[in-house]
Amino acid sequence: MHGPSAIRPGGPKKARIEIIPLIDVIFFLLATFVLFTLSLNKSGGLAVALPAARSSEPRDVGASVTLSIREDGTLGWDKDLITLDQFLHLLQDYKTRHPDGRILINGDEKALFSQVRYVVDEVRKAGISKVLIETRIRPAE
């Protein structure tokens, strides 16, 4: 008895899901994700839209603090939102603990210049001379 209506002794053949190619794809995606996240330049401050500049250089965080200035004028010390009074106290404490410390200003591109000027002025009045402004790299036109 041969033909389409023949029944095999083991019954109808069942479909199988091959797991090895699935594992290969999952590991490829995992490796891609890990390599991508390692290539990110993590900011120590709040999320802001950085202004672009052609003279940008990769930053060395080292012993530095990131001051964030948002578009609405709020301040951040590393990842924490702070008030102006807290800013002045934290600045003095930082200067005492790290005499050669650096301040990275992470300002939103739409923040008012007067707000950035105030922060830079207070940092310099505290005696910290190493002030850097974070930007993103602007591609050549």
N, C-alpha and C positions, 0 to 999 in steps of 0.2 A: 504494500500500500504506500504509494508515493504520490505526493501532490499537496496542494495547499490545505486540504482538510485533514492531513495526517497529524496525529497527536504523538508527540515525542514521549518516550518513557518517563522523562523527568518532569513533565508538565510544561506549561508555557515558559519561555525564557523571560526572566525578570530584568528590568533596567537597573543599571548600577551607576552610582555617582562616584566618579574617580576623585579621590581626596588629595592625591599628590599634586596635581596641577593647581588645585585650589590653594594648597599651602604655599606653593611657589609664588603665586600671585600675591598672597597676603604678605609674605616676607619681602617681596619687591616693593610693595606699597609702604611697608614699615620702614625699610631702608631709605626710601625716597623721602619720607616724612622726617626721619631723623637727620638726614643730611641737610634738608631744607631748614629745619629749625636751628641747626648748628651754624648755618650761614647768616642768620639774622643778627643784626646789631641791636642788642636790647638796650632800651633807654631806661635809666634809673628814675625817670620822672613820670609825671602824669601824661596821659595821651593828649598831644597837641599836634596841630598841623604846622610842622617846622617850615620856615622859609627856605628857599633854595639859594645856593651860592655855588659858583664854579670853583672857588678856592677851598671847598670843604676837604677836610682830611679825616681819616679814621681817628676816633678818639680813644684815649687810654684812660679808663675810668679811675684806676688806682685809688688813692685816698681822696676822693672828691665827693661832693654833695651836689645833687641836681635840684636846682630851683626852677619850678615850672610856673609860667605866667600864662594863664588861659585868656581866651578872647574876651571873656566877661570881667577880667581883672583879678580873679581869684588866684591865690598863690598856693604852690605845693612845695613841700620839703621832701625830696625823694618821692615816695608814692602817697604821702599824706597831705590832705588839704589843711592849710593853716591860716590863722588870722595875721594881721600885721604885727600885733604885739608878740605873738608866738614867733614870728619870723625874726624879730629883733633879738629875742632871748635865745633862740636856737643858733643864730648867727654868732652871738657872743660866746656861747658854750662851745661851738665848733671851733672858733678861733683859739680858745683856751686849750682845747684838746689836741688840735692839729695846727700848730703855728705856721706850717708850710702847706696847708691844705689848699685845695682848688675848688672853685665854684663853677659848675656848668649851668648856664642859663638856657633853659629849654622853653623858649617863648613861642607862642602861637603866632603865625604870620599875620594874623589880624589883630593882635594885641596892640594897644596904644603905645606909642614910643615913650610917652611920659611915664607909663608904668614900668617899662624896661629900664628907663633912666633912673627911676627911683630905686629899683632893686640894685642896680650896679652901684649907685651912689652909696647906699647903705652898706653894701659889701665892702667897698673901699674904705668907708669910714670905720668899719670894724677892723681894718688893718689887713685885709686879705687882698693881695695884689694879683693873684692868678685867677683871672675871670675869663671864662671861655663861653662863647655863644654857639649853641648847637644849631646846625643847619643840615639840610639834606642836599645831596649832590645834584646840581642842575646839569642836565646833559648839554653838550655843546650843540650849538645851532648850526 
